[in-house]
């Protein structure tokens, strides 16, 4: 099973194909260009025009560099760390030197130096590599696993307590069903105690969600209606554990239980291109405390998604007058097709 220990995000060299890495590089280099323009401009009024002129050279070099680094990522990762970093510096410097020289020849411009452009590119690349190395150390597998364990520890008490309550409500009225529910509860406990650093298959996560909802169905009866809509997805797709259950729990406790007539919890799971889309919706029935009650689980899952996927995963909330929906988008590995 896939583990956070093997994630590319923990490699000292950046994953140049990762959206979060690309965004940080783009923002970092443009911030340096803005500062350089401020130094080069004769006054504050000429700052913007100086940046535009500088960007005409910086942006093509930056975009071509990112494209080449994404192609060479696996090759660079196989090298010793310092040698790989040296390769990145060499690529950035050589590309800046070549593009600046080409730009000067086209415009027949005097002033400036291709060598200086190359050295500045090497310096900027060095700063970014230093930042990414520090970031990789801060998000090392050991620290990431410790953070995940802390986050899972916040989810487990609510999960286990509410599951146990669902069983306790059956003991006197329906002892036979309570015994069956206890068997399901043992499976839920086992799932809750998994190593938080290990990913689980989508099929296992769906099965866990169905077991939990079956317990709640015993407690709430016809007041709880569940609508699963699972499209053509790769059920072996690895995803973080306890993604669905906390959201299903919120849907039941903040959307179904307060309403005397109950309602429907809708779960939609679909694979669109390179992304897995999960949506969980429930009625709000005008419950004022609904959104506030959901924030702990939502914030927890959002932070765990950041640890697992950086910026490549999204969690969105669509809160209407009568419905509350949580949408999650996860990247799909090419092997899970």
C-alpha positions in Angstrom: 0.0 0.0 0.0 1.2 3.5 -0.8 2.6 5.5 2.1 3.3 9.2 2.7 6.9 8.0 3.3 7.3 7.5 -0.5 5.7 10.8 -1.6 7.7 12.9 -4.1 7.0 16.0 -2.0 9.5 14.7 0.6 12.4 14.5 -1.9 15.0 17.3 -1.4 14.8 18.2 -5.1 11.4 19.7 -6.0 8.8 17.8 -8.1 8.8 20.1 -11.0 5.6 18.5 -12.3 3.7 19.4 -9.1 1.4 22.4 -9.5 2.3 23.7 -6.0 6.0 23.7 -6.9 5.4 25.5 -10.2 3.3 28.1 -8.5 5.9 28.8 -5.9 8.7 29.0 -8.5 6.7 31.4 -10.6 5.8 33.6 -7.6 9.3 33.5 -6.2 11.1 34.4 -9.5 8.6 37.2 -10.2 9.1 38.6 -6.7 12.8 38.7 -7.3 12.2 40.4 -10.7 10.1 43.0 -9.0 12.8 43.7 -6.5 15.4 43.9 -9.2 13.2 46.3 -11.2 12.9 48.5 -8.1 16.7 48.7 -7.9 17.2 49.3 -11.7 14.4 51.9 -12.1 15.5 55.6 -11.9 12.5 56.4 -9.7 9.3 54.8 -8.4 7.4 56.0 -11.4 9.6 53.9 -13.7 9.3 50.7 -11.5 6.5 49.1 -13.5 8.0 49.8 -16.9 11.4 48.4 -15.7 9.7 45.3 -14.5 7.9 44.8 -17.8 11.2 45.1 -19.7 12.8 42.6 -17.2 9.9 40.2 -17.5 10.3 40.1 -21.2 13.6 38.2 -20.6 12.7 36.5 -17.3 9.4 34.9 -18.2 10.4 32.9 -21.3 13.5 31.7 -19.5 11.4 30.7 -16.5 8.7 28.9 -18.5 11.3 27.0 -20.6 13.3 26.1 -17.5 10.2 24.6 -15.8 9.3 22.7 -18.9 12.8 21.2 -19.2 13.0 20.4 -15.5 9.6 18.6 -15.5 11.0 16.4 -18.4 14.3 15.8 -16.6 12.8 15.3 -13.1 13.3 11.6 -12.8 16.9 11.9 -14.1 17.7 14.6 -11.6 16.2 12.6 -8.7 18.4 9.6 -9.5 21.5 11.7 -9.1 23.1 12.5 -5.7 21.4 15.5 -4.2 24.2 18.1 -4.7 24.9 16.8 -8.2 21.2 17.1 -9.1 21.1 20.6 -7.6 24.2 21.5 -9.7 22.4 20.3 -12.8 19.5 22.6 -12.1 21.8 25.5 -11.5 23.7 24.8 -14.8 20.4 24.5 -16.7 19.1 27.8 -15.4 22.4 29.6 -16.0 22.9 28.3 -19.5 19.4 28.9 -20.6 19.4 32.5 -19.3 22.8 33.1 -21.0 21.5 31.8 -24.3 18.2 33.5 -24.3 19.6 36.9 -23.2 22.3 36.7 -25.9 19.6 35.8 -28.5 17.4 38.7 -27.3 20.4 41.1 -27.6 21.2 39.9 -31.1 17.6 40.4 -32.3 17.3 43.9 -31.0 21.0 44.8 -31.7 20.9 46.2 -28.1 23.9 47.4 -26.3 24.4 47.2 -22.6 23.9 44.4 -20.2 25.7 41.1 -20.4 24.6 37.6 -21.1 27.1 36.4 -18.5 25.5 38.6 -15.9 22.1 37.3 -16.8 23.4 33.7 -16.4 24.9 34.5 -13.0 21.6 36.1 -11.8 19.7 33.1 -13.0 22.0 30.8 -11.1 21.6 32.9 -8.0 17.8 32.9 -8.2 17.8 29.1 -8.8 20.1 28.7 -5.9 17.8 30.6 -3.6 14.8 28.6 -4.7 16.6 25.3 -4.3 17.6 26.3 -0.8 14.0 27.1 0.0 12.7 23.8 -1.4 15.4 21.9 0.5 14.4 23.5 3.8 10.7 22.9 3.0 11.4 19.2 2.3 13.2 19.0 5.7 10.2 20.7 7.4 7.8 18.2 5.7 10.0 15.2 6.2 8.2 11.8 6.3 8.6 11.6 10.1 7.2 15.0 10.7 4.4 14.6 8.2 3.4 11.3 9.8 3.4 12.8 13.2 1.2 15.6 12.0 -1.1 13.1 10.3 -1.3 11.1 13.5 -2.3 14.2 15.5 -5.0 15.0 12.9 -6.3 11.5 12.9 -6.4 11.6 16.7 -8.8 14.5 16.5 -11.1 12.5 14.2 -11.1 9.2 16.1 -12.9 10.2 19.3 -15.9 11.6 17.5 -16.0 8.7 15.1 -15.8 6.0 17.8 -18.1 7.8 20.2 -20.8 8.4 17.7 -20.5 4.8 16.3 -20.8 3.4 19.8 -23.9 5.6 20.5 -25.5 4.2 17.4 -25.1 0.7 18.8 -26.1 1.5 22.3 -29.4 2.9 21.1 -30.3 -0.6 19.8 -29.3 -2.8 22.7 -32.7 -2.7 24.6 -35.1 -2.3 21.7 -33.4 -4.6 19.1 -30.7 -6.8 20.8 -30.3 -9.1 17.7 -29.5 -6.1 15.5 -27.3 -4.6 18.2 -25.2 -7.7 18.1 -24.8 -7.5 14.3 -24.0 -3.8 14.7 -21.2 -4.6 17.2 -19.6 -6.8 14.6 -19.6 -4.0 12.1 -18.4 -1.6 14.8 -15.3 -3.8 15.4 -14.5 -3.4 11.7 -14.9 0.4 12.0 -12.6 0.5 15.0 -10.0 -1.4 13.2 -10.2 1.0 10.2 -9.9 4.0 12.6 -6.7 2.6 14.1 -4.9 2.3 10.8 -1.5 3.9 10.3 -2.3 7.5 9.3 0.7 7.5 6.9 -0.7 4.7 4.8 -3.1 5.3 1.9 -6.1 3.0 1.5 -7.9 2.0 -1.6 -11.0 3.9 -2.7 -13.0 0.6 -2.4 -12.0 0.2 1.3 -13.0 3.8 2.0 -16.3 3.4 0.3 -16.9 0.1 2.3 -16.1 1.9 5.5 -18.5 4.7 4.7 -21.3 2.2 3.9 -20.7 0.4 7.2 -20.9 3.6 9.1 -24.1 4.7 7.4 -25.6 1.2 8.0 -25.1 1.7 11.7 -26.7 5.1 11.5 -29.5 3.6 9.5 -30.2 1.2 12.4 -30.5 4.1 14.7 -32.4 6.6 12.5 -34.5 4.1 10.5 -36.5 5.6 7.6 -35.4 9.1 8.5 -32.0 8.4 6.9 -31.9 7.8 3.1 -28.6 7.2 1.4 -28.0 7.7 -2.3 -24.6 6.4 -3.6 -23.7 7.5 -7.1 -20.4 5.8 -8.0 -19.3 6.3 -11.6 -16.7 4.5 -13.6 -13.8 4.9 -11.2 -10.7 2.9 -10.4 -11.6 1.3 -7.1 -7.9 0.5 -6.4 -7.1 4.2 -6.5 -5.1 5.0 -3.3 -6.6 7.8 -1.2 -6.0 9.1 2.4 -7.8 7.2 5.1 -10.9 8.6 6.8 -11.8 11.0 4.0 -15.4 10.0 3.6 -16.5 9.0 7.1 -16.0 12.3 8.9 -18.0 14.1 6.2 -20.7 11.4 6.3 -20.9 11.8 10.1 -21.4 15.5 9.7 -24.0 15.0 7.1 -26.0 12.7 9.4 -25.5 14.7 12.6 -26.0 18.2 11.2 -28.3 17.5 8.3 -30.5 14.5 9.0 -30.8 14.1 12.8 -32.0 17.6 13.6 -34.8 17.3 11.0 -37.9 15.4 12.3 -38.6 14.2 8.7 -35.0 13.2 8.1 -33.5 13.5 4.6 -31.2 12.1 2.0 -27.4 12.0 2.1 -26.0 11.9 -1.4 -22.5 10.7 -2.2 -21.2 11.1 -5.7 -17.8 9.7 -6.7 -16.6 10.1 -10.3 -13.3 10.1 -12.1 -12.8 13.0 -14.6 -9.6 12.9 -16.5 -6.7 13.1 -14.0 -8.9 13.9 -11.0 -11.1 11.9 -8.7 -14.2 14.0 -7.7 -16.0 13.2 -4.4 -19.2 15.2 -3.4 -21.2 14.7 -0.2 -24.5 16.6 0.1 -27.2 16.7 2.7 -30.2 18.9 3.6 -29.7 21.8 6.0 -33.3 22.4 6.8 -32.3 25.9 7.9 -30.1 24.7 10.7 -28.2 27.8 11.9 -25.4 25.8 13.5 -24.8 23.5 10.5 -21.9 25.3 8.9 -20.1 25.8 12.3 -20.5 22.2 13.2 -18.9 21.0 10.0 -15.8 23.2 10.3 -13.7 20.9 12.5 -13.9 17.9 10.2 -13.6 20.1 7.0 -10.5 21.9 8.4 -9.0 18.5 9.4 -9.5 17.0 6.0 -8.2 20.1 4.2 -5.0 20.0 6.3 -4.5 16.3 5.6 -5.0 16.9 1.9 -2.3 19.5 2.0 0.1 17.1 3.6 -0.6 14.4 1.1 -1.0 16.4 -2.1 0.2 19.9 -1.5 -1.8 22.2 -3.9 -2.9 19.4 -6.2 -6.0 18.6 -4.2 -9.0 20.8 -3.6 -11.8 20.9 -1.0 -14.7 23.2 -1.6 -17.9 23.9 0.3 -21.2 24.9 -1.4 -23.7 26.0 1.2 -27.2 26.8 0.1 -30.4 27.6 1.9 -31.5 24.0 1.8 -28.4 21.9 1.0 -24.8 21.7 2.2 -22.3 20.1 -0.1 -18.6 19.3 0.4 -16.6 18.7 -2.8 -13.1 17.1 -2.9 -10.9 16.8 -6.0 -7.9 14.4 -5.8 -5.2 13.7 -8.4 -5.3 10.3 -9.9 -2.1 8.4 -10.5 -1.7 7.1 -14.0 -1.4 3.6 -12.7 -5.0 3.8 -11.2 -6.8 3.6 -14.5 
